[in-house]
Amino acid sequence: MSDRRPPELTVTNRLPSVGTPGARPMGNIPVLVRLLLDDGTEMWRPARANRWTATQVLVVWQNDSSNPWSTQM
């Protein structure tokens, strides 16, 4: 069986979780996410706000829009 999931991007502006928003999605709000990568570059991706706490938001995006297996949080 081949691995359909591409390697994940290493995002340096990701924050450690300060709480748990729970296991169930709270919404599906369209957002733009700015990703700072470990090689010093940045990229912007369309994303979805999926869960949140009072201070943080969990966003979900795809590295490759043509590959549904490329989802990252």
HUKA-V689484 format. One line per field, one symbol per residue. ss: DSSP state (H for helix, E for strand, - for the rest). psi: psi as a letter, one per 20 degrees, with the letter a starting at -180 (. if undefined). burial: # if it has 9 or more other C-alpha atoms within 8 Angstrom, else .. A space follows every 10 residues. Layout:
ss = ???
psi = ???
burial = ???
This chain:
ss = ---------- E--------- --------EE EEEEEEE--- -EEEEEEEEE EE----EEEE EE-----HHH EE-
psi = pqoiprqqqo pikqqqpirp irhpqiampp rppoppriji rqqpqqappg rrahiqppqp rphoiioiij pq.
burial = .......... #......... .......... .##.###... ....###### ###...#### ###......# #..
